[in-house]
């Protein structure tokens, strides 16, 4: 009888252990249960390409360089235009002899041709330099965006073009452009999503070989 009681007690104890073991296995986050898979999350950043390029100090330097390169062509155009105007004025003067008018007309044609040739040459040279500079600027921005994305756990960076000042941002022209433009334009961006200012500061810091200016202008629209 005593042996039967001990056996029964042992079976009861074993049953309690098995039951408690099942309850323990059913608790979330405990051994024996696979942890719940994390919800998929994609971090996407936005970049106002118009803003970044406009205030990128290398781009500002490029603009000044292009102005300097264009000056000789502009000076030549101004001088030739003034000469043509004077020749035309002389040709149209009633006091100018008929035989001289013919010579003046031929000279005007030659000067006009020089003006047109000068404009074509200027456009050819300046356009080529602009293309090379724009390519360099774009690749710089792309590289800076990649580095910022890697360092801040962004999986994607999308660029857009929008107004820079608050006045332009709310202007009819900018609103109309957004309605006409097929590209995706953000209506609202949560704080921290727009990395335009951070990328610009990184670009200017690398270009200047030091810290970016504390007066970096903000982006219109409250998109950061």
C-alpha positions as CSV (number, residue, x, y, z in Angstrom):
1,X,0.0,0.0,0.0
2,X,2.8,2.4,0.9
3,X,4.6,1.6,-2.3
4,X,1.4,2.4,-4.3
5,X,1.0,5.7,-2.5
6,X,4.7,6.6,-3.3
7,X,4.2,5.6,-6.9
8,X,1.1,7.7,-7.2
9,X,2.8,10.7,-5.6
10,X,5.7,10.3,-8.1
11,X,3.3,10.3,-11.0
12,X,1.5,13.4,-9.7
13,X,4.9,15.2,-9.3
14,X,5.9,14.1,-12.8
15,X,2.6,15.4,-14.2
16,X,3.1,18.8,-12.5
17,X,6.6,19.1,-14.0
18,X,5.3,18.2,-17.5
19,X,2.4,20.7,-17.2
20,X,4.7,23.5,-15.9
21,X,7.1,22.7,-18.7
22,X,4.4,23.2,-21.3
23,X,3.3,26.5,-19.7
24,X,6.9,27.7,-19.8
25,X,7.4,26.7,-23.4
26,X,4.2,28.7,-24.3
27,X,5.6,31.9,-22.8
28,X,6.7,34.4,-25.5
29,X,10.3,35.1,-25.8
30,X,11.4,32.0,-23.9
31,X,13.5,29.1,-25.0
32,X,11.6,26.7,-27.2
33,X,9.7,29.4,-29.1
34,X,11.1,31.1,-32.1
35,X,11.2,35.0,-31.6
36,X,8.7,36.9,-33.7
37,X,10.1,38.2,-36.9
38,X,10.7,42.0,-36.9
39,X,8.4,44.1,-39.0
40,X,10.0,45.1,-42.3
41,X,11.3,48.6,-42.2
42,X,12.9,50.7,-44.9
43,X,14.6,54.0,-44.1
44,X,14.3,56.4,-47.0
45,X,15.9,59.9,-47.1
46,X,15.0,62.8,-49.4
47,X,17.4,65.3,-50.9
48,X,16.5,68.7,-52.5
49,X,19.1,68.6,-55.4
50,X,18.4,72.2,-56.3
51,X,19.1,73.4,-52.8
52,X,22.3,71.3,-52.4
53,X,23.8,72.4,-55.8
54,X,23.0,76.1,-55.4
55,X,24.8,76.4,-52.1
56,X,27.6,73.9,-52.8
57,X,30.8,76.1,-52.7
58,X,32.4,74.2,-55.5
59,X,29.4,75.1,-57.7
60,X,29.7,78.7,-56.6
61,X,33.3,78.7,-57.7
62,X,32.4,77.1,-61.0
63,X,29.9,79.8,-61.7
64,X,32.5,82.5,-61.1
65,X,35.0,80.6,-63.3
66,X,32.4,80.5,-66.1
67,X,31.8,84.2,-65.8
68,X,35.5,84.8,-66.1
69,X,35.8,82.5,-69.1
70,X,32.9,84.3,-70.8
71,X,34.3,87.8,-70.4
72,X,36.5,87.8,-73.5
73,X,33.6,86.7,-75.7
74,X,31.3,89.3,-74.1
75,X,33.9,92.1,-74.6
76,X,34.4,91.2,-78.2
77,X,30.6,91.0,-78.8
78,X,30.2,94.4,-77.2
79,X,32.9,96.0,-79.3
80,X,31.7,94.5,-82.5
81,X,28.1,95.4,-81.8
82,X,29.0,99.0,-81.1
83,X,31.0,99.0,-84.4
84,X,28.1,97.7,-86.3
85,X,25.8,100.2,-84.8
86,X,28.1,103.1,-85.8
87,X,28.5,101.7,-89.3
88,X,24.7,101.4,-89.6
89,X,24.2,104.9,-88.3
90,X,26.8,106.3,-90.8
91,X,25.3,104.3,-93.7
92,X,21.8,105.6,-92.9
93,X,23.0,109.2,-92.7
94,X,21.7,111.2,-95.6
95,X,25.0,113.0,-95.9
96,X,26.9,109.7,-96.7
97,X,27.7,109.4,-100.4
98,X,26.1,106.5,-102.2
99,X,29.4,104.9,-103.1
100,X,30.5,104.8,-99.5
101,X,27.1,103.4,-98.4
102,X,27.8,100.3,-100.5
103,X,31.2,99.8,-98.8
104,X,29.6,100.4,-95.4
105,X,26.9,97.8,-96.1
106,X,29.6,95.2,-96.9
107,X,31.5,96.1,-93.8
108,X,28.3,95.7,-91.7
109,X,27.8,92.2,-93.2
110,X,31.3,91.2,-92.2
111,X,31.0,92.6,-88.7
112,X,27.7,90.8,-88.2
113,X,29.3,87.6,-89.3
114,X,32.1,88.1,-86.7
115,X,29.5,88.7,-84.0
116,X,27.7,85.4,-84.9
117,X,30.9,83.4,-85.1
118,X,31.9,84.8,-81.7
119,X,28.6,83.8,-80.1
120,X,28.9,80.3,-81.6
121,X,32.4,79.9,-80.3
122,X,31.4,81.2,-76.8
123,X,28.5,78.8,-76.7
124,X,30.6,75.9,-77.7
125,X,33.3,76.6,-75.2
126,X,31.1,77.5,-72.3
127,X,28.6,74.7,-72.9
128,X,31.4,72.1,-72.8
129,X,32.8,73.5,-69.6
130,X,29.3,73.6,-68.0
131,X,28.7,70.0,-69.0
132,X,32.0,68.9,-67.4
133,X,31.3,70.9,-64.2
134,X,27.7,69.7,-63.9
135,X,28.9,66.1,-64.1
136,X,31.5,66.7,-61.4
137,X,29.0,68.4,-59.2
138,X,26.4,65.6,-59.6
139,X,28.9,62.9,-58.8
140,X,30.1,64.8,-55.8
141,X,26.5,65.0,-54.5
142,X,25.9,61.4,-55.2
143,X,29.0,60.3,-53.3
144,X,28.1,62.5,-50.3
145,X,24.6,61.2,-50.3
146,X,25.9,57.6,-50.3
147,X,28.3,58.3,-47.5
148,X,25.6,60.0,-45.4
149,X,23.2,57.1,-46.1
150,X,25.8,54.5,-45.0
151,X,26.6,56.4,-41.9
152,X,22.9,56.9,-40.8
153,X,21.4,53.6,-41.8
154,X,19.4,54.9,-44.8
155,X,18.6,52.2,-47.4
156,X,17.5,54.7,-50.1
157,X,18.0,58.4,-50.9
158,X,15.6,60.0,-53.3
159,X,16.3,63.4,-54.8
160,X,13.8,66.0,-55.8
161,X,13.9,69.7,-57.0
162,X,12.0,72.3,-55.2
163,X,12.2,76.0,-54.3
164,X,14.8,77.2,-51.9
165,X,13.3,80.2,-50.2
166,X,9.9,80.2,-48.4
167,X,8.6,82.9,-50.7
168,X,9.4,80.9,-53.9
169,X,8.1,77.7,-52.2
170,X,4.6,79.2,-51.8
171,X,4.6,81.0,-55.1
172,X,2.1,80.3,-57.9
173,X,4.9,79.4,-60.3
174,X,6.3,76.7,-58.0
175,X,2.9,75.3,-57.2
176,X,2.0,75.2,-60.9
177,X,5.3,73.5,-61.7
178,X,4.5,70.8,-59.2
179,X,1.1,70.2,-60.7
180,X,2.6,70.0,-64.2
181,X,5.7,67.9,-63.2
182,X,5.2,64.1,-63.5
183,X,7.9,63.5,-60.8
184,X,7.0,62.6,-57.2
185,X,7.1,65.7,-55.1
186,X,6.8,65.4,-51.3
187,X,3.8,67.0,-49.6
188,X,5.0,66.2,-46.1
189,X,8.3,64.8,-44.8
190,X,8.9,63.7,-41.3
191,X,11.7,65.4,-39.4
192,X,15.1,63.8,-40.2
193,X,14.0,62.4,-43.5
194,X,15.3,65.3,-45.6
195,X,19.1,65.2,-45.5
196,X,19.8,68.0,-48.0
197,X,21.4,70.3,-45.4
198,X,23.6,67.5,-44.0
199,X,24.8,66.5,-47.4
200,X,25.5,70.1,-48.3
201,X,27.5,70.6,-45.1
202,X,29.5,67.4,-45.8
203,X,30.3,68.6,-49.4
204,X,31.4,72.1,-48.3
205,X,33.5,70.7,-45.5
206,X,35.3,68.3,-47.8
207,X,35.7,71.1,-50.5
208,X,37.1,73.6,-48.0
209,X,39.1,71.0,-46.1
210,X,37.4,71.9,-42.8
211,X,34.2,72.3,-40.9
212,X,31.2,73.5,-42.8
213,X,29.9,77.1,-42.3
214,X,27.4,77.5,-39.4
215,X,25.4,79.8,-41.6
216,X,24.3,77.0,-44.0
217,X,20.8,78.2,-45.3
218,X,17.8,76.1,-44.5
219,X,15.5,74.4,-46.9
220,X,12.1,76.0,-47.5
221,X,8.9,74.1,-46.8
222,X,9.8,72.8,-43.4
223,X,10.9,69.5,-45.0
224,X,13.4,68.5,-42.4
